[in-house]
Structures are given as structure tokens and as C-alpha cells.
Amino acid sequence: MTPSEKFLRKLGLKAKENITNDDSAHEENSRRSFLKKSAFGGVALGTATLFSPVEDLIARTTQKVSRYSAPSDLKITDMRYCVIQNVGRTPIIRIDTNQGIYGLGEVRDGADERYALMLKSRILGENPCNVEMIFKTIRQFGGPARQGGGVCAVEMALWDLCGKAYNVPAWQLLGGRYRDKIRLYADTPEAPTLDEFKEKIRHRLEVQGMTWLKMDISIGEVKNVPGALNNTKFWGSNLGQWNGGTMDYANTRHPFTGIQINEKGLDEMAKIISEVRSVVGYEIPLSSDHYGHFDLNNAIRFGKKVEPYRLAWLEDMVPWQYTDQYKTISDALETPILTGEDIYLLSGFKPLIDIHAVDIIHPDLATSGGLLETKRIGDYAEEHGVAMAMHFAGSPVSFMASVHCAAATQNFLALEHHSLDSPWWDTIVKTTDGRKLFEKGFANLPLTAPGLGIDLVDEEVKKHLIPSDPSYFAPTPQWNDKRSHDRLWS
């Protein structure tokens, strides 16, 4: 006789598999007897429990740890997606399993869902709890910037699944937490006028309760000031940093534009920062980004001009690939230097960290390799005396993945929030433990909710799908078949 059968016999019950049709009335009486005894014995049973099989009743009232599945038997059965109108476009993926639980992941903002879908054939049939093994299988298909989005989306979804399977938060699977709340820094884009920009800053501080700010300060701010810049007319009047053709300003690396900033231009840009500081004060950290495309010499000149304003960091002064140039800039300036949102894997960060070319690394978890790889990046940086902030500009799915990683990484400073002005951004998910996603400048870490600790609100997500693809987690059988040999060695 099994232990469960002995337990049932003490309660006057029989195991379900031994009950015949003739015994159905006895089974119902036994169930009622068990419920009555349980109630008088002080066992709290929820409404759903009252209508569960006898075995489930016993499991729920005698086990201290409740699992959502049998983890060792989990298998990946499908990958589906939807694309929302967030920072242009943001694909969300869902990895399904044979046990009904699923994991959510996100391809980086502005990227193509096919970066993730092409990985489906590599992960079907695998146990999603083998996160590192699967990651090593698919990481060859990632790359810098948006190219890393597919691998990272899958990795996020696997941790969400694994946490649900074992009924623990993702941060616990990364080794535990250093903090319960995650400090956020607010991205504050440029505004048409300085007064409007200052008003945005006031809103961030007084209404939204932010404790760390970041501002864009581009040479575009002074493009119409006579004598501020040299060699801009060749590139057109807008100096736009996004889109454009292969040879346009937007896609020409900084050392190759030939644009220089005159003293008048530097003074005007410094004046803008001074005005913002007059609103913010000096207690609030103020970071800076998006300066435009000019070389390291002008970057140093700009950096020296704004040193009196004690910026928290100067971000992406030149392309991240130029390790030696970052070292030159970092050695020349007192303001901390930061880069990293487009770097893939720890191997991409090591050259910058090893020679202390930057003071702060800045991975975007949706590019850098997902939760575990980003924690490894942070840990490696910590050993070399380099801090870590985190870039983020996606949906609440990637946001929560970043929150879990930040909680588990000791040298973490602050996580970007890029959608503070979106009225619907946080309505597309619900937290599975009832907490608020964030409040007063800090994200709330789920202390008990399994996985990432969120679920989608279907009706809300559907309101914000991109018009060109309104599908919502439709089947994707066309991505089931693997058609190439992936081994990288002979």
C-alpha cells in the first residue's frame, strides 16, 4: 500500500483508481466527509479546491511547495508571436509547452520577429528548464543591436517558463537578489523649445517621482545657430540620427562625417544643460545621450565644456566598437563614460572592461544575451571596478526581465524607462501577485510570483497591434522545420 493510500484509508477514503462506477455514491460521501474533516481540522481550502479530484485535495493540503508542472517532463511544443506599436514596433513571443504553461519573451524594440521565429526549429521538443544548454545552441544566431533580439527573446521566455515550472521568481534562479526595488532612470527626449523641455523635467520629478534623469543633447539643437557648427550643409539640414540610406548622415559612423562643433556651438549646448540643471538641481543624477555624429576630438571638447554640470555619464560618444577611442575619451574626461546597449554577449564587453575604457557598462538585456548572460556581464564588470546601468526601451515583458536581472546583479545602478509618457504601456500586462509594476521612480520586484511575474492582458494588447500584422499568437507551423546544419566546427 502506498503512503497516499494509507493516508486515504485513515480518512475513510479509497484511491481514485480503485473506485468503480458502483462506488460513485460512496466516493461522493467520502469527499464530503474529507472536506468536513478538513474544515474542522483547520485546513484552509479555496473555492477551486472544493471541486478538485481527491488526489488534488490531498496534494494541496499536505505539500508545502506547490509546483505548476512536472519540470523534468516539460517539452517545448510551439513558438508564437504578436507585434505591438511600442517604440516603433516591439515583437512579443510566447513559447508553449506540453503541460500548458508558457513563457513570454520580447524581441528588442525596432527588430524583426523573424529573428526569434527562425530559432523555433532549434528548440522544439527541448526541456525549457535547460536554459543554458538551449542558449548555447542558439547564441550563434545572434549579433549586435537588433540582431541579438531573437536569441534574447527566447532566453527571457525560458526563464519565465522555468520559474513557473518550479514556482519561483526568475531572480531566484539567477542566484538570489541584492535588492527588492529597482531604481529607474527616466529617458526625456528633446522638445521643440527649451521651456517645453524644462516642463517635461518638472513632470518627471514632481508628478512621476523619478530620482534619476537622462536628457538628449544633440548638435541638432544648435544647427540653426549661425557659426555653431562646421560642415553640416553637406549632410542636409536635419542631421537626423535615425533611418536614411547607406551613405546618409544617420548611417555614417562618427569619425567619418567631418562635422565639427565651434566654440559658439559648445557654449549653446552647455547652456541647455545649465538650464536643465537649474530645474533639476544637483541631488538628482542627470545623464546625457544622443549628441550627434562627430569624432572623438569634438567629443572630448564637448565633454570638457560640460564637466562643471557633473553629468552622471556621457553615453555612446562614439560607436561601441572603437575600444581604443573610448579609452582615449575616458582618460581625457572626468565625467563617467558609458556605452553598451548594442553589444552582444560578455565577449563583446570584455575589451572595454579589460582596459577600463568605460566607467559604466550599459547592456540592453534584449541584445546582450538575456538574463543570465547580462548578469555575467555585470559580474565581470564588477570584478574590474566597472558599474552597470541598463538600457531599456521595450514592452513590460523585457522590462520585467531587466528588473529580475538588476535585482540579482550587485554593481547595478539604474534601469532606463523609455515609455513613461505612454498612457497604455503598463495596461497590457497584469502582475501575477497584484503589485504595481513601478511607482515613484522604482520598479517593484516580485518577491514570490513565479517566472517574470506578469501575464498579458489580451484585450489590451490587441488594441495596440501594428496594423501591418494584426495577428495574435497565431500558429507558426512554417517555422517548425530545421533546414541547415548548425555546427560551427568540423
HELIX and SHEET records of a PDB file:
HELIX    1   1 PRO A    3  LYS A   10  1                                   8    
HELIX    2   2 LYS A   16  ASN A   18  5                                   3    
HELIX    3   3 ASN A   21  ASP A   23  5                                   3    
HELIX    4   4 SER A   24  PHE A   40  1                                  17    
HELIX    5   5 THR A   47  LEU A   50  1                                   4    
HELIX    6   6 VAL A   54  THR A   62  1                                   9    
HELIX    7   7 PRO A   71  ASP A   73  5                                   3    
HELIX    8   8 ARG A  114  LEU A  117  1                                   4    
HELIX    9   9 LYS A  120  ILE A  123  1                                   4    
HELIX   10  10 VAL A  131  ILE A  138  1                                   8    
HELIX   11  11 ARG A  139  PHE A  141  5                                   3    
HELIX   12  12 ALA A  145  GLY A  148  5                                   4    
HELIX   13  13 GLY A  149  TYR A  166  1                                  18    
HELIX   14  14 ALA A  170  LEU A  173  1                                   4    
HELIX   15  15 LEU A  194  ARG A  202  1                                   9    
HELIX   16  16 HIS A  203  VAL A  207  3                                   5    
HELIX   17  17 ILE A  219  VAL A  222  5                                   4    
HELIX   18  18 LYS A  233  TRP A  235  5                                   3    
HELIX   19  19 TYR A  249  ASN A  251  5                                   3    
HELIX   20  20 HIS A  254  PHE A  256  5                                   3    
HELIX   21  21 GLU A  263  VAL A  280  1                                  18    
HELIX   22  22 LEU A  296  LYS A  305  1                                  10    
HELIX   23  23 GLU A  307  TYR A  309  5                                   3    
HELIX   24  24 THR A  323  ALA A  332  1                                  10    
HELIX   25  25 LEU A  345  ASP A  354  1                                  10    
HELIX   26  26 LEU A  365  SER A  368  1                                   4    
HELIX   27  27 GLY A  370  GLU A  383  1                                  14    
HELIX   28  28 PRO A  396  ALA A  407  1                                  12    
HELIX   29  29 TRP A  425  ILE A  428  5                                   4    
HELIX   30  30 ASP A  458  LYS A  462  1                                   5    
HELIX   31  31 PRO A  477  TRP A  479  5                                   3    
SHEET    1   A 3 ILE A  76  ILE A  84  0                                        
SHEET    2   A 3 THR A  90  THR A  97 -1                                        
SHEET    3   A 3 TYR A 102  GLU A 106 -1                                        
SHEET    1   B 8 LEU A 286  ASP A 289  0                                        
SHEET    2   B 8 LEU A 213  ASP A 216  1                                        
SHEET    3   B 8 LYS A 181  THR A 188  1                                        
SHEET    4   B 8 PHE A 412  HIS A 417  1                                        
SHEET    5   B 8 ALA A 387  MET A 390  1                                        
SHEET    6   B 8 ILE A 360  ILE A 361  1                                        
SHEET    7   B 8 ILE A 337  THR A 339  1                                        
SHEET    8   B 8 LEU A 314  GLU A 315  1                                        
SHEET    1   C 5 LEU A 286  ASP A 289  0                                        
SHEET    2   C 5 LEU A 213  ASP A 216  1                                        
SHEET    3   C 5 LYS A 181  THR A 188  1                                        
SHEET    4   C 5 PHE A 442  ASN A 444 -1                                        
SHEET    5   C 5 PHE A 438  GLU A 439 -1                                        
SHEET    1   D 2 LEU A 229  ASN A 230  0                                        
SHEET    2   D 2 GLN A 260  ILE A 261 -1                                        
SHEET    1   E 2 VAL A 429  THR A 431  0                                        
SHEET    2   E 2 ILE A 454  LEU A 456 -1                                        
END                                                                             
